[in-house]
Amino acid sequence: MKTPKNPQSLKAVAGEIFAKLGLKTTNAGVFAGGEWFGSGPVIEKRSPIDGSPLARVTAATQADYDRAAGAAQRAFLAWRDVPAPKRGEVVRRLGEALRRHQQELGRLVTLETGKILAEGIGEVQEMIDICDFATGLSRQLHGATIASERPGHRMMEQWHPLGVVGVISAFNFPVAVWAWNAALAIVCGDAVLWKPSEKAPLTAIACTKLAERVARECGVDPGIFSLVCGDGATAGEWLAADKRVALVSATGSTRMGRHVAEVVAKRLGRSLLELGGNNAVVVTHSADLKLAVRAIVFGAVGTAGQRCTTTRRLIVHEAIETKLVKALLDAYAQVKIGNPLDPATLMGPLIDYVAVENFTNTVAAAKQHGGRVLCGGKRLTSPAHAEGFYVMPTIIEAQNAWAVVQHETFAPILYVMTYRTLEEAIALNNGVPQGLSAAIFTNDLREAEIFLAARGSDCGITNVNLGTSGAEIGGAFGGEKDTGGGRESGSDAWKAYMRRQTATVNYSRELPLAQGIEFGS
């Protein structure tokens, strides 16, 4: 593994970014009704790059949360009456603000989460893209006319704003997930109440400040963009249990999602869940190995393995296993690990020490099962890495049925297994609790179509000749089984943020009853 040199000091970089984004060394972590406040516990945010302190954030107390939720509800009551194209104008201008601040916001993502700079800036680009998508959507929110069985009647289906949408986001995409939800929710006429990960509060505050500024410039109640910082046991619980929150969109682990779903279901609320992935790439004997290697390395190593769409399993035809594994080992040897602010770096640190422990414990468990570590498997402790949370990207020969393989570990660990028939490969792909993303590399049209068919991949996202990561905002994003079944972003995902209404108009002078029923004279 190669290590790039350290660029400009983090303190200097943070100072420049904070000045441009309106952040301070101590920041209020609650925004509601046009005001910033927060009187709860202090979150000390340190960078995973070198462990140095970045800033402090005062989290929400329950009283702070109630104030924020109340402000969001009041904002919704006015916002729902604003015509959708005018709501789209607010989102368009938010996209323009993000364009102006893309570089510094992307660098802040890198500082706070350890993503390499290209990924940090790319995440902000996803926010810009979804704002563009939602702006167009604001003029296309459509219903349907349905044939009525009664003469002189018109039946139609229409969509209305839903209410307050609670967004619980994870550290690995600290701003894009909020934007996927918020841009759609805002054009749909909802207000948004955001509970970001306590591991990434600074990017959330910076984005909310931009949204606040846009709302004020548009003459809109900034309460449609409300924020409550805090941990899952406090702010997350309050949000999930709050009847004022019509929809809870939660991104995170399957364990977290199960709990949120139970709490929301008890009050008969709606939940949209984007949870864990255990994504596989199938490489057939006819595959273009150059394409496959590129996709596998990016999918397994990108974001240090901390994506829900990370490639975690490689299912390779036994006839080409040796050749493909050798190519992967050569590619892994070229991965540059270090300070993610350096453009030469390809993999930064894990988010914190707990993530490093999970990595080392998982490698140990795989070895106990009988797994053979082909490369990596260790934490990096050289002087260049000693102060951060750096590990070596890892490849392990494994079997799909092992408990450690069935479980999603948020780290750069790739399990390799072989198959003989396509049916066996599909069974391996589907043979895990999660169902987010899958890919097949093949030049055989029949294999590709079978993998995409009903008896093929059971994942919400399935690709041919490209990897498991890198979904576009134009398609609905999400997966099945333990991934939660939710859909965000493109296609018709907007319907989750609205309430459906069937309406019938009688324009005749009679009152015929449905199903031909006669009732009285």
Salt bridges, closest charged atoms under 4 A:
GLU35 OE1 - ARG67 NH2 2.95
GLU44 OE2 - ARG56 NH1 2.63
ASP66 OD1 - ARG244 NH2 3.34
GLU89 OE2 - ARG92 NH2 2.82
GLU96 OE2 - ARG99 NH1 3.22
GLU104 OE2 - HIS101 ND1 2.77
GLU119 OE2 - ARG307 NH2 3.13
GLU123 OE1 - LYS115 NZ 2.60
ASP132 OD2 - ARG99 NH2 2.73
GLU157 OE2 - ARG500 NH1 2.98
GLU198 OE1 - LYS195 NZ 3.41
GLU212 OE2 - ARG216 NH2 3.08
GLU217 OE1 - ARG93 NH2 3.74
GLU237 OE2 - HIS259 NE2 2.38
ASP242 OD1 - ARG244 NE 3.03
GLU318 OE1 - ARG420 NE 3.21
ASP330 OD2 - LYS326 NZ 3.22
ASP352 OD2 - LYS199 NZ 3.07
GLU397 OE1 - ARG372 NE 3.18
GLU408 OE2 - ARG312 NH2 3.76
ASP458 OD2 - LYS481 NZ 2.69
GLU480 OE2 - ARG487 NH2 2.43
ASP482 OD1 - ARG258 NH2 2.84
